């Protein structure tokens, strides 16, 4: 079992309950986290998972608002691994400690403009990034939240807060979306 130190696994879902719990358990079968939090709108008790009841997330807008402006309030560890009902850890042996040196890593998108690091559905985030985004009134909770973070506001966050997005190479090792992975992730 791989221990991911100083990291909280989080999933926020008020629709795909069963699939979200299955994703969490797949992650927990591979890794040990400081905390595991499932944000949802129904009362649940699941061994090893801290369930925090939230209001129903009204579609992508509700999810984006929660992830950008609310989720940080519950985080105590320095890092967060965000998963979703359709995204989970495939191979814990591929975890790269270099992630502790960045504030965001997500699967690469298809763009070639230097802003391809992005998929939020399975992403690595620092608590510092989450707090900056949550508290900065200039940053709006636009949908989808990963585009807001990684394309709309990324340069602003880098310039004003000195936060760091992972290199494309680190992202390729971390996860994949839309592209066939070139190596184990």
N, CA, C and O atoms as a DFTB+ gen file, in Angstrom:
740 C
 N C O
     1  1       0.859      -1.184       0.000
     2  2       0.000       0.000       0.000
     3  2       0.893       1.231       0.000
     4  3       1.752       1.378       0.869
     5  1       0.699       2.088      -0.941
     6  2       1.489       3.316      -1.069
     7  2       0.907       4.390      -0.172
     8  3      -0.286       4.682      -0.251
     9  1       1.730       4.982       0.681
    10  2       1.274       6.081       1.529
    11  2       1.534       7.392       0.802
    12  3       2.668       7.692       0.430
    13  1       0.478       8.168       0.603
    14  2       0.599       9.491      -0.001
    15  2       0.529      10.473       1.165
    16  3      -0.550      10.841       1.630
    17  1       1.689      10.880       1.617
    18  2       1.772      11.689       2.841
    19  2       1.213      13.096       2.624
    20  3       1.273      13.654       1.529
    21  1       0.675      13.638       3.698
    22  2       0.204      15.030       3.721
    23  2      -0.777      15.333       2.588
    24  3      -0.739      16.407       1.988
    25  1      -1.654      14.369       2.308
    26  2      -2.583      14.496       1.190
    27  2      -3.959      13.965       1.592
    28  3      -4.077      12.929       2.247
    29  1      -4.986      14.694       1.187
    30  2      -6.370      14.286       1.390
    31  2      -6.974      13.928       0.043
    32  3      -6.856      14.691      -0.916
    33  1      -7.616      12.781      -0.034
    34  2      -8.366      12.381      -1.216
    35  2      -9.768      12.952      -1.072
    36  3     -10.419      12.749      -0.047
    37  1     -10.242      13.671      -2.101
    38  2     -11.612      14.206      -2.045
    39  2     -12.384      13.869      -3.316
    40  3     -11.844      13.840      -4.421
    41  1     -13.669      13.618      -3.104
    42  2     -14.625      13.460      -4.192
    43  2     -15.865      14.247      -3.791
    44  3     -16.353      14.115      -2.668
    45  1     -16.374      15.063      -4.707
    46  2     -17.617      15.804      -4.487
    47  2     -18.623      15.331      -5.525
    48  3     -18.396      15.472      -6.727
    49  1     -19.736      14.769      -5.058
    50  2     -20.713      14.227      -5.993
    51  2     -22.073      14.143      -5.313
    52  3     -22.187      13.615      -4.207
    53  1     -23.096      14.659      -5.969
    54  2     -24.453      14.560      -5.441
    55  2     -25.385      13.912      -6.469
    56  3     -26.592      14.151      -6.468
    57  1     -24.811      13.103      -7.331
    58  2     -25.616      12.460      -8.362
    59  2     -25.212      10.996      -8.564
    60  3     -26.055      10.104      -8.479
    61  1     -23.936      10.751      -8.828
    62  2     -23.433       9.397      -9.093
    63  2     -22.877       8.779      -7.802
    64  3     -21.689       8.469      -7.718
    65  1     -23.732       8.607      -6.817
    66  2     -23.284       8.182      -5.486
    67  2     -22.486       6.880      -5.508
    68  3     -21.368       6.819      -4.997
    69  1     -23.061       5.853      -6.095
    70  2     -22.409       4.545      -6.107
    71  2     -21.083       4.563      -6.843
    72  3     -20.091       4.013      -6.365
    73  1     -21.066       5.188      -7.994
    74  2     -19.824       5.262      -8.777
    75  2     -18.775       6.102      -8.052
    76  3     -17.583       5.798      -8.117
    77  1     -19.213       7.159      -7.359
    78  2     -18.277       7.994      -6.604
    79  2     -17.641       7.191      -5.468
    80  3     -16.430       7.262      -5.262
    81  1     -18.438       6.441      -4.745
    82  2     -17.907       5.613      -3.657
    83  2     -16.984       4.533      -4.224
    84  3     -15.940       4.245      -3.638
    85  1     -17.353       3.943      -5.339
    86  2     -16.492       2.942      -5.975
    87  2     -15.138       3.545      -6.358
    88  3     -14.099       2.909      -6.179
    89  1     -15.153       4.763      -6.883
    90  2     -13.901       5.443      -7.234
    91  2     -13.039       5.664      -5.988
    92  3     -11.833       5.415      -6.002
    93  1     -13.670       6.130      -4.921
    94  2     -12.937       6.352      -3.672
    95  2     -12.301       5.047      -3.196
    96  3     -11.129       5.024      -2.820
    97  1     -13.066       3.976      -3.214
    98  2     -12.547       2.684      -2.732
    99  2     -11.419       2.163      -3.616
   100  3     -10.473       1.553      -3.116
   101  1     -11.510       2.400      -4.929
   102  2     -10.417       1.999      -5.818
   103  2      -9.143       2.757      -5.451
   104  3      -8.053       2.185      -5.452
   105  1      -9.283       4.031      -5.140
   106  2      -8.119       4.821      -4.719
   107  2      -7.571       4.312      -3.391
   108  3      -6.360       4.184      -3.215
   109  1      -8.477       4.025      -2.459
   110  2      -8.059       3.550      -1.132
   111  2      -7.441       2.153      -1.187
   112  3      -6.656       1.794      -0.310
   113  1      -7.781       1.369      -2.195
   114  2      -7.163       0.053      -2.358
   115  2      -5.718       0.162      -2.830
   116  3      -4.933      -0.774      -2.675
   117  1      -5.376       1.299      -3.399
   118  2      -4.026       1.515      -3.909
   119  2      -3.154       2.325      -2.960
   120  3      -1.946       2.102      -2.869
   121  1      -3.780       3.277      -2.246
   122  2      -3.004       4.246      -1.467
   123  2      -3.647       4.520      -0.115
   124  3      -4.846       4.326       0.087
   125  1      -2.808       4.974       0.792
   126  2      -3.263       5.432       2.096
   127  2      -3.100       6.950       2.129
   128  3      -2.043       7.475       1.780
   129  1      -4.146       7.646       2.547
   130  2      -4.161       9.101       2.591
   131  2      -4.309       9.578       4.027
   132  3      -4.752       8.831       4.900
   133  1      -3.931      10.837       4.263
   134  2      -4.131      11.435       5.579
   135  2      -5.620      11.445       5.938
   136  3      -6.003      11.103       7.056
   137  1      -6.450      11.843       4.972
   138  2      -7.911      11.834       5.122
   139  2      -8.524      11.468       3.783
   140  3      -7.921      11.659       2.727
   141  1      -9.735      10.938       3.852
   142  2     -10.523      10.668       2.655
   143  2     -11.887      11.300       2.905
   144  3     -12.574      10.959       3.867
   145  1     -12.272      12.233       2.022
   146  2     -13.531      12.961       2.208
   147  2     -14.427      12.769       0.984
   148  3     -14.005      12.944      -0.160
   149  1     -15.681      12.401       1.270
   150  2     -16.713      12.343       0.231
   151  2     -17.721      13.431       0.563
   152  3     -18.445      13.341       1.554
   153  1     -17.761      14.462      -0.281
   154  2     -18.742      15.538      -0.148
   155  2     -19.988      15.121      -0.920
   156  3     -19.929      14.899      -2.129
   157  1     -21.105      15.016      -0.228
   158  2     -22.343      14.618      -0.894
   159  2     -23.538      15.156      -0.132
   160  3     -23.397      15.676       0.975
   161  1     -24.699      15.032      -0.718
   162  2     -25.896      15.620      -0.112
   163  2     -26.773      14.620       0.624
   164  3     -27.832      14.997       1.126
   165  1     -26.374      13.377       0.703
   166  2     -27.174      12.388       1.426
   167  2     -26.385      11.867       2.625
   168  3     -25.157      11.799       2.579
   169  1     -27.085      11.503       3.690
   170  2     -26.378      10.968       4.861
   171  2     -25.881       9.552       4.582
   172  3     -26.658       8.670       4.216
   173  1     -24.592       9.350       4.758
   174  2     -23.968       8.037       4.548
   175  2     -22.971       7.772       5.666
   176  3     -22.414       8.701       6.252
   177  1     -22.759       6.521       5.949
   178  2     -21.676       6.102       6.833
   179  2     -20.905       5.028       6.085
   180  3     -21.452       3.979       5.747
   181  1     -19.636       5.297       5.829
   182  2     -18.791       4.363       5.092
   183  2     -17.462       4.263       5.832
   184  3     -16.798       5.276       6.054
   185  1     -17.076       3.070       6.209
   186  2     -15.826       2.868       6.942
   187  2     -14.648       3.489       6.206
   188  3     -14.460       3.259       5.011
   189  1     -13.861       4.272       6.921
   190  2     -12.647       4.862       6.385
   191  2     -12.855       6.106       5.548
   192  3     -11.887       6.716       5.095
   193  1     -14.103       6.492       5.334
   194  2     -14.408       7.656       4.507
   195  2     -15.186       8.658       5.344
   196  3     -16.223       8.328       5.920
   197  1     -14.680       9.882       5.406
   198  2     -15.376      10.960       6.105
   199  2     -16.397      11.547       5.143
   200  3     -16.032      12.126       4.120
   201  1     -17.662      11.401       5.466
   202  2     -18.725      11.933       4.615
   203  2     -19.145      13.288       5.171
   204  3     -19.548      13.402       6.328
   205  1     -19.045      14.303       4.334
   206  2     -19.456      15.652       4.717
   207  2     -20.644      16.027       3.850
   208  3     -20.553      16.082       2.624
   209  1     -21.765      16.283       4.522
   210  2     -22.976      16.642       3.782
   211  2     -22.914      18.085       3.313
   212  3     -22.595      19.001       4.072
   213  1     -23.227      18.253       2.048
   214  2     -23.275      19.568       1.406
   215  2     -24.609      19.690       0.686
   216  3     -25.335      18.705       0.545
   217  1     -24.928      20.874       0.238
   218  2     -26.125      21.053      -0.580
   219  2     -25.923      20.344      -1.913
   220  3     -24.795      20.107      -2.344
   221  1     -27.028      20.013      -2.549
   222  2     -26.949      19.383      -3.862
   223  2     -26.170      20.286      -4.819
   224  3     -26.385      21.497      -4.863
   225  1     -25.275      19.683      -5.572
   226  2     -24.494      20.421      -6.563
   227  2     -25.320      20.497      -7.836
   228  3     -25.543      19.486      -8.502
   229  1     -25.773      21.697      -8.170
   230  2     -26.644      21.868      -9.335
   231  2     -25.819      21.868     -10.617
   232  3     -25.395      22.919     -11.097
   233  1     -25.603      20.700     -11.152
   234  2     -24.890      20.547     -12.413
   235  2     -23.433      20.988     -12.340
   236  3     -22.837      21.059     -11.265
   237  1     -22.885      21.277     -13.497
   238  2     -21.480      21.672     -13.589
   239  2     -21.218      23.005     -12.896
   240  3     -20.146      23.207     -12.326
   241  1     -22.185      23.911     -12.943
   242  2     -22.013      25.201     -12.268
   243  2     -21.887      25.012     -10.760
   244  3     -21.024      25.619     -10.126
   245  1     -22.737      24.180     -10.192
   246  2     -22.689      23.923      -8.757
   247  2     -21.403      23.232      -8.346
   248  3     -20.798      23.572      -7.330
   249  1     -20.991      22.255      -9.150
   250  2     -19.740      21.556      -8.874
   251  2     -18.565      22.530      -8.948
   252  3     -17.709      22.548      -8.063
   253  1     -18.530      23.325      -9.990
   254  2     -17.428      24.276     -10.169
   255  2     -17.358      25.259      -9.010
   256  3     -16.280      25.518      -8.475
   257  1     -18.499      25.803      -8.625
   258  2     -18.516      26.741      -7.493
   259  2     -18.000      26.060      -6.227
   260  3     -17.175      26.629      -5.511
   261  1     -18.475      24.857      -5.948
   262  2     -18.033      24.165      -4.738
   263  2     -16.525      23.926      -4.766
   264  3     -15.835      24.216      -3.788
   265  1     -16.012      23.405      -5.869
   266  2     -14.584      23.071      -5.939
   267  2     -13.702      24.314      -5.871
   268  3     -12.628      24.275      -5.270
   269  1     -14.138      25.408      -6.475
   270  2     -13.314      26.612      -6.500
   271  2     -13.467      27.484      -5.251
   272  3     -12.498      28.104      -4.813
   273  1     -14.650      27.540      -4.683
   274  2     -14.902      28.519      -3.624
   275  2     -15.242      27.927      -2.257
   276  3     -15.271      28.665      -1.272
   277  1     -15.496      26.637      -2.162
   278  2     -15.916      26.061      -0.886
   279  2     -15.033      24.924      -0.376
   280  3     -14.774      24.846       0.825
   281  1     -14.572      24.057      -1.245
   282  2     -13.869      22.838      -0.811
   283  2     -12.651      23.128       0.057
   284  3     -12.367      22.372       0.985
   285  1     -11.934      24.198      -0.223
   286  2     -10.710      24.503       0.524
   287  2     -10.966      24.625       2.023
   288  3     -10.066      24.368       2.822
   289  1     -12.167      25.008       2.412
   290  2     -12.494      25.232       3.825
   291  2     -12.392      23.953       4.656
   292  3     -12.292      24.020       5.881
   293  1     -12.417      22.804       4.012
   294  2     -12.402      21.516       4.708
   295  2     -11.030      20.845       4.698
   296  3     -10.857      19.783       5.296
   297  1     -10.068      21.447       4.033
   298  2      -8.775      20.803       3.814
   299  2      -7.764      21.236       4.873
   300  3      -7.579      22.427       5.124
   301  1      -7.111      20.248       5.490
   302  2      -6.077      20.521       6.491
   303  2      -4.691      20.117       5.991
   304  3      -3.692      20.708       6.401
   305  1      -4.622      19.134       5.125
   306  2      -3.337      18.685       4.587
   307  2      -2.824      19.710       3.577
   308  3      -3.572      20.574       3.119
   309  1      -1.548      19.602       3.241
   310  2      -0.955      20.542       2.285
   311  2      -1.339      20.239       0.839
   312  3      -1.227      21.101      -0.033
   313  1      -1.796      19.003       0.589
   314  2      -2.133      18.616      -0.780
   315  2      -3.441      17.840      -0.820
   316  3      -3.878      17.249       0.168
   317  1      -4.050      17.867      -2.004
   318  2      -5.323      17.192      -2.239
   319  2      -5.222      16.420      -3.547
   320  3      -4.680      16.911      -4.538
   321  1      -5.751      15.209      -3.530
   322  2      -5.961      14.474      -4.767
   323  2      -7.456      14.486      -5.012
   324  3      -8.229      13.946      -4.220
   325  1      -7.864      15.105      -6.117
   326  2      -9.271      15.176      -6.489
   327  2      -9.565      14.015      -7.434
   328  3      -8.869      13.818      -8.430
   329  1     -10.601      13.254      -7.109
   330  2     -11.072      12.193      -7.996
   331  2     -12.555      12.452      -8.272
   332  3     -13.185      13.288      -7.624
   333  1     -13.089      11.731      -9.228
   334  2     -14.514      11.813      -9.540
   335  2     -15.049      10.407      -9.754
   336  3     -14.307       9.426      -9.693
   337  1     -16.339      10.327     -10.003
   338  2     -16.976       9.016     -10.165
   339  2     -16.374       8.209     -11.316
   340  3     -16.493       6.984     -11.339
   341  1     -15.742       8.872     -12.255
   342  2     -15.176       8.191     -13.418
   343  2     -13.653       8.316     -13.503
   344  3     -13.071       8.172     -14.578
   345  1     -13.015       8.585     -12.361
   346  2     -11.555       8.760     -12.352
   347  2     -10.995       8.279     -11.019
   348  3     -11.512       8.629      -9.959
   349  1      -9.941       7.479     -11.078
   350  2      -9.349       6.916      -9.868
   351  2      -7.906       6.498     -10.142
   352  3      -7.433       6.569     -11.276
   353  1      -7.226       6.069      -9.104
   354  2      -5.827       5.644      -9.211
   355  2      -5.763       4.306      -9.939
   356  3      -6.474       3.361      -9.598
   357  1      -4.905       4.246     -10.936
   358  2      -4.690       3.004     -11.671
   359  2      -3.496       2.226     -11.136
   360  3      -3.565       1.004     -10.997
   361  1      -2.400       2.922     -10.835
   362  2      -1.171       2.254     -10.405
   363  2      -0.412       3.156      -9.439
   364  3       0.264       4.097      -9.856
   365  1      -0.527       2.865      -8.159
   366  2       0.124       3.680      -7.126
   367  2       1.640       3.679      -7.255
   368  3       2.300       4.601      -6.775
   369  1       2.198       2.664      -7.890
   370  2       3.653       2.608      -8.066
   371  2       4.168       3.732      -8.956
   372  3       5.362       4.032      -8.943
   373  1       3.292       4.351      -9.720
   374  2       3.689       5.438     -10.609
   375  2       3.642       6.805      -9.933
   376  3       3.941       7.817     -10.568
   377  1       3.272       6.848      -8.656
   378  2       3.235       8.141      -7.953
   379  2       4.629       8.748      -7.944
   380  3       5.606       8.074      -7.619
   381  1       4.714      10.015      -8.300
   382  2       5.992      10.711      -8.395
   383  2       6.056      11.775      -7.298
   384  3       5.206      12.663      -7.240
   385  1       7.048      11.683      -6.446
   386  2       7.217      12.622      -5.330
   387  2       7.408      14.062      -5.810
   388  3       7.265      14.993      -5.018
   389  1       7.727      14.262      -7.088
   390  2       7.864      15.620      -7.630
   391  2       6.554      16.397      -7.528
   392  3       6.560      17.627      -7.582
   393  1       5.447      15.702      -7.384
   394  2       4.157      16.381      -7.242
   395  2       4.136      17.294      -6.022
   396  3       3.429      18.302      -6.018
   397  1       4.902      16.954      -4.989
   398  2       4.959      17.795      -3.791
   399  2       5.595      19.160      -4.063
   400  3       5.525      20.054      -3.221
   401  1       6.208      19.321      -5.226
   402  2       6.840      20.583      -5.581
   403  2       5.997      21.466      -6.488
   404  3       6.448      22.524      -6.926
   405  1       4.755      21.026      -6.773
   406  2       3.881      21.810      -7.643
   407  2       2.534      22.044      -6.957
   408  3       2.167      21.347      -6.010
   409  1       1.823      23.027      -7.453
   410  2       0.512      23.362      -6.898
   411  2      -0.639      22.759      -7.689
   412  3      -1.757      22.675      -7.179
   413  1      -0.389      22.338      -8.924
   414  2      -1.451      21.731      -9.723
   415  2      -0.852      20.783     -10.753
   416  3       0.144      21.095     -11.405
   417  1      -1.484      19.618     -10.884
   418  2      -1.175      18.682     -11.960
   419  2      -2.470      18.018     -12.384
   420  3      -3.249      17.564     -11.546
   421  1      -2.695      17.963     -13.671
   422  2      -3.854      17.278     -14.237
   423  2      -3.469      16.730     -15.599
   424  3      -2.469      17.139     -16.189
   425  1      -4.263      15.814     -16.084
   426  2      -3.981      15.247     -17.404
   427  2      -3.923      16.358     -18.452
   428  3      -4.615      17.371     -18.351
   429  1      -3.087      16.140     -19.448
   430  2      -2.945      17.129     -20.513
   431  2      -4.155      17.122     -21.431
   432  3      -4.693      16.070     -21.775
   433  1      -4.566      18.315     -21.816
   434  2      -5.584      18.474     -22.839
   435  2      -4.903      18.522     -24.197
   436  3      -3.686      18.358     -24.281
   437  1      -5.651      18.740     -25.241
   438  2      -5.106      18.691     -26.596
   439  2      -4.450      19.992     -27.040
   440  3      -3.755      20.006     -28.056
   441  1      -4.649      21.078     -26.312
   442  2      -4.067      22.372     -26.697
   443  2      -2.541      22.314     -26.709
   444  3      -1.923      21.537     -25.980
   445  1      -1.952      23.158     -27.560
   446  2      -0.494      23.252     -27.656
   447  2      -0.032      24.673     -27.374
   448  3       0.931      25.141     -27.980
   449  1      -0.708      25.364     -26.461
   450  2      -0.411      26.763     -26.191
   451  2       0.267      26.995     -24.832
   452  3       0.319      28.126     -24.349
   453  1       0.780      25.935     -24.226
   454  2       1.414      26.069     -22.923
   455  2       0.435      25.999     -21.765
   456  3       0.837      26.121     -20.608
   457  1      -0.848      25.804     -22.059
   458  2      -1.874      25.719     -21.016
   459  2      -2.651      24.403     -21.130
   460  3      -3.861      24.364     -20.905
   461  1      -1.944      23.333     -21.478
   462  2      -2.604      22.036     -21.667
   463  2      -2.771      21.263     -20.364
   464  3      -3.609      20.363     -20.291
   465  1      -1.997      21.590     -19.336
   466  2      -2.100      20.924     -18.034
   467  2      -3.429      21.306     -17.422
   468  3      -3.626      22.460     -17.044
   469  1      -4.359      20.342     -17.316
   470  2      -5.625      20.819     -16.884
   471  2      -6.666      19.926     -16.282
   472  3      -7.354      20.379     -15.368
   473  1      -6.847      18.703     -16.705
   474  2      -8.026      17.950     -16.271
   475  2      -8.184      17.950     -14.761
   476  3      -7.316      17.465     -14.035
   477  1      -9.306      18.500     -14.291
   478  2      -9.554      18.590     -12.857
   479  2     -10.206      17.365     -12.270
   480  3     -10.190      17.193     -11.051
   481  1     -10.788      16.492     -13.102
   482  2     -11.498      15.323     -12.614
   483  2     -10.628      14.318     -11.904
   484  3     -11.126      13.527     -11.103
   485  1      -9.357      14.329     -12.172
   486  2      -8.354      13.583     -11.421
   487  2      -7.149      14.504     -11.384
   488  3      -6.357      14.536     -12.326
   489  1      -7.012      15.242     -10.312
   490  2      -5.970      16.268     -10.271
   491  2      -5.319      16.347      -8.896
   492  3      -5.901      15.951      -7.887
   493  1      -4.117      16.860      -8.883
   494  2      -3.306      17.110      -7.697
   495  2      -3.322      18.610      -7.467
   496  3      -3.011      19.383      -8.373
   497  1      -3.684      19.028      -6.255
   498  2      -3.760      20.454      -5.949
   499  2      -3.152      20.724      -4.576
   500  3      -3.282      19.925      -3.649
   501  1      -2.496      21.853      -4.475
   502  2      -2.027      22.259      -3.151
   503  2      -3.158      22.970      -2.414
   504  3      -4.036      23.581      -3.023
   505  1      -3.111      22.875      -1.102
   506  2      -4.087      23.615      -0.292
   507  2      -3.911      25.106      -0.534
   508  3      -4.882      25.863      -0.545
   509  1      -2.656      25.525      -0.730
   510  2      -2.393      26.940      -0.983
   511  2      -3.139      27.414      -2.229
   512  3      -3.750      28.483      -2.212
   513  1      -3.096      26.637      -3.301
   514  2      -3.831      26.987      -4.519
   515  2      -5.326      27.060      -4.238
   516  3      -6.000      28.001      -4.659
   517  1      -5.836      26.068      -3.530
   518  2      -7.275      26.041      -3.255
   519  2      -7.694      27.247      -2.418
   520  3      -8.761      27.817      -2.648
   521  1      -6.874      27.638      -1.459
   522  2      -7.187      28.813      -0.630
   523  2      -7.129      30.100      -1.443
   524  3      -8.006      30.955      -1.317
   525  1      -6.106      30.242      -2.270
   526  2      -5.979      31.432      -3.119
   527  2      -7.224      31.587      -3.977
   528  3      -7.824      32.661      -4.026
   529  1      -7.608      30.521      -4.648
   530  2      -8.760      30.570      -5.549
   531  2     -10.042      30.816      -4.762
   532  3     -10.909      31.571      -5.202
   533  1     -10.163      30.185      -3.611
   534  2     -11.365      30.336      -2.805
   535  2     -11.556      31.724      -2.239
   536  3     -12.687      32.185      -2.086
   537  1     -10.458      32.399      -1.926
   538  2     -10.536      33.698      -1.257
   539  2     -10.388      34.897      -2.188
   540  3     -10.827      35.994      -1.840
   541  1      -9.786      34.720      -3.356
   542  2      -9.535      35.837      -4.265
   543  2     -10.830      36.200      -4.993
   544  3     -11.345      35.406      -5.780
   545  1     -11.352      37.394      -4.732
   546  2     -12.622      37.821      -5.334
   547  2     -12.521      38.066      -6.838
   548  3     -13.546      38.091      -7.520
   549  1     -11.328      38.245      -7.363
   550  2     -11.161      38.432      -8.799
   551  2     -11.455      37.130      -9.551
   552  3     -11.926      37.148     -10.688
   553  1     -11.167      35.998      -8.894
   554  2     -11.353      34.693      -9.531
   555  2     -12.804      34.265      -9.369
   556  3     -13.269      34.011      -8.258
   557  1     -13.509      34.188     -10.490
   558  2     -14.909      33.771     -10.487
   559  2     -15.012      32.262     -10.652
   560  3     -14.165      31.631     -11.284
   561  1     -16.041      31.710     -10.085
   562  2     -16.288      30.275     -10.195
   563  2     -16.971      29.979     -11.523
   564  3     -18.167      29.693     -11.571
   565  1     -16.202      30.051     -12.592
   566  2     -16.750      29.771     -13.914
   567  2     -16.715      28.271     -14.187
   568  3     -15.982      27.517     -13.547
   569  1     -17.521      27.869     -15.144
   570  2     -17.646      26.456     -15.472
   571  2     -16.986      26.189     -16.815
   572  3     -17.114      26.998     -17.734
   573  1     -16.285      25.075     -16.947
   574  2     -15.918      24.119     -15.924
   575  2     -14.757      24.621     -15.064
   576  3     -13.937      25.428     -15.502
   577  1     -14.714      24.125     -13.844
   578  2     -13.746      24.644     -12.883
   579  2     -12.300      24.393     -13.286
   580  3     -11.430      25.208     -12.978
   581  1     -12.027      23.300     -13.959
   582  2     -10.647      23.038     -14.356
   583  2     -10.195      24.012     -15.453
   584  3      -9.027      24.400     -15.487
   585  1     -11.091      24.403     -16.330
   586  2     -10.754      25.405     -17.340
   587  2     -10.509      26.757     -16.659
   588  3      -9.580      27.481     -17.019
   589  1     -11.339      27.086     -15.686
   590  2     -11.128      28.337     -14.934
   591  2      -9.741      28.345     -14.297
   592  3      -9.006      29.326     -14.416
   593  1      -9.385      27.267     -13.631
   594  2      -8.088      27.188     -12.960
   595  2      -6.915      27.197     -13.935
   596  3      -5.940      27.923     -13.741
   597  1      -7.018      26.401     -14.962
   598  2      -5.842      26.101     -15.781
   599  2      -5.733      26.880     -17.076
   600  3      -4.690      26.850     -17.728
   601  1      -6.788      27.575     -17.460
   602  2      -6.713      28.365     -18.678
   603  2      -7.097      29.820     -18.431
   604  3      -6.362      30.729     -18.820
   605  1      -8.236      30.048     -17.789
   606  2      -8.724      31.415     -17.608
   607  2      -7.875      32.182     -16.596
   608  3      -7.464      33.309     -16.870
   609  1      -7.606      31.590     -15.434
   610  2      -6.929      32.310     -14.351
   611  2      -5.499      31.842     -14.080
   612  3      -4.839      32.403     -13.204
   613  1      -5.007      30.856     -14.786
   614  2      -3.679      30.312     -14.478
   615  2      -2.590      31.388     -14.478
   616  3      -1.853      31.507     -13.499
   617  1      -2.475      32.154     -15.527
   618  2      -1.398      33.157     -15.613
   619  2      -1.534      34.204     -14.500
   620  3      -0.531      34.646     -13.940
   621  1      -2.749      34.592     -14.183
   622  2      -3.004      35.538     -13.079
   623  2      -2.516      34.943     -11.756
   624  3      -1.853      35.626     -10.976
   625  1      -2.841      33.684     -11.506
   626  2      -2.449      33.023     -10.258
   627  2      -0.937      32.871     -10.190
   628  3      -0.332      33.126      -9.149
   629  1      -0.326      32.459     -11.290
   630  2       1.136      32.308     -11.318
   631  2       1.818      33.647     -11.028
   632  3       2.739      33.715     -10.215
   633  1       1.364      34.702     -11.693
   634  2       1.992      36.017     -11.557
   635  2       1.772      36.620     -10.172
   636  3       2.710      37.150      -9.577
   637  1       0.561      36.547      -9.658
   638  2       0.231      37.222      -8.409
   639  2       0.526      36.404      -7.152
   640  3       0.689      36.972      -6.072
   641  1       0.597      35.088      -7.279
   642  2       0.804      34.254      -6.099
   643  2       2.015      33.341      -6.203
   644  3       2.368      32.679      -5.227
   645  1       2.656      33.292      -7.360
   646  2       3.856      32.472      -7.527
   647  2       3.597      30.972      -7.470
   648  3       4.508      30.202      -7.168
   649  1       2.379      30.549      -7.754
   650  2       2.068      29.125      -7.707
   651  2       2.536      28.450      -8.991
   652  3       2.705      29.099     -10.023
   653  1       2.742      27.130      -8.909
   654  2       3.416      26.399      -9.978
   655  2       2.547      25.261     -10.497
   656  3       2.061      24.437      -9.722
   657  1       2.353      25.221     -11.823
   658  2       1.697      24.101     -12.477
   659  2       2.772      23.096     -12.877
   660  3       3.888      23.489     -13.217
   661  1       2.456      21.828     -12.842
   662  2       3.407      20.765     -13.194
   663  2       3.806      20.868     -14.659
   664  3       3.069      21.403     -15.487
   665  1       4.974      20.350     -14.957
   666  2       5.432      20.279     -16.349
   667  2       4.558      19.279     -17.114
   668  3       3.908      18.418     -16.521
   669  1       4.559      19.411     -18.424
   670  2       3.805      18.460     -19.251
   671  2       4.296      17.034     -19.010
   672  3       3.495      16.100     -18.989
   673  1       5.596      16.862     -18.830
   674  2       6.159      15.534     -18.608
   675  2       5.635      14.917     -17.312
   676  3       5.290      13.736     -17.280
   677  1       5.575      15.712     -16.250
   678  2       5.049      15.210     -14.978
   679  2       3.560      14.893     -15.108
   680  3       3.079      13.902     -14.559
   681  1       2.837      15.736     -15.834
   682  2       1.402      15.492     -16.048
   683  2       1.165      14.197     -16.813
   684  3       0.240      13.447     -16.500
   685  1       2.001      13.934     -17.818
   686  2       1.843      12.705     -18.597
   687  2       2.044      11.466     -17.736
   688  3       1.401      10.440     -17.961
   689  1       2.925      11.556     -16.759
   690  2       3.140      10.426     -15.861
   691  2       2.019      10.330     -14.830
   692  3       1.683       9.236     -14.376
   693  1       1.447      11.460     -14.465
   694  2       0.427      11.508     -13.421
   695  2      -0.907      10.918     -13.868
   696  3      -1.471      10.072     -13.174
   697  1      -1.417      11.353     -15.018
   698  2      -2.733      10.874     -15.459
   699  2      -2.935      11.154     -16.938
   700  3      -2.096      11.776     -17.589
   701  1      -4.061      10.686     -17.456
   702  2      -4.355      10.938     -18.867
   703  2      -5.840      11.138     -19.086
   704  3      -6.677      10.629     -18.340
   705  1      -6.146      11.902     -20.140
   706  2      -7.501      12.142     -20.618
   707  2      -7.364      12.572     -22.079
   708  3      -6.478      13.362     -22.405
   709  1      -8.201      12.081     -22.935
   710  2      -8.252      12.447     -24.348
   711  2      -7.068      11.938     -25.169
   712  3      -7.168      11.831     -26.391
   713  1      -5.976      11.631     -24.531
   714  2      -4.789      11.112     -25.227
   715  2      -4.479       9.722     -24.701
   716  3      -4.690       9.438     -23.522
   717  1      -3.982       8.861     -25.567
   718  2      -3.527       7.556     -25.109
   719  2      -2.248       7.767     -24.319
   720  3      -1.345       8.451     -24.800
   721  1      -2.141       7.201     -23.117
   722  2      -0.923       7.431     -22.325
   723  2       0.297       6.844     -23.035
   724  3       0.229       5.772     -23.636
   725  1       1.411       7.569     -22.951
   726  2       2.640       7.134     -23.607
   727  2       3.475       6.223     -22.697
   728  3       4.469       5.647     -23.138
   729  1       3.071       6.098     -21.439
   730  2       3.771       5.255     -20.466
   731  2       2.788       4.975     -19.334
   732  3       1.706       5.562     -19.303
   733  1       3.138       4.103     -18.415
   734  2       2.244       3.870     -17.274
   735  2       1.980       5.168     -16.500
   736  3       2.867       6.007     -16.343
   737  1       0.735       5.312     -16.019
   738  2       0.364       6.509     -15.250
   739  2      -0.091       6.110     -13.868
   740  3      -0.447       6.970     -13.062
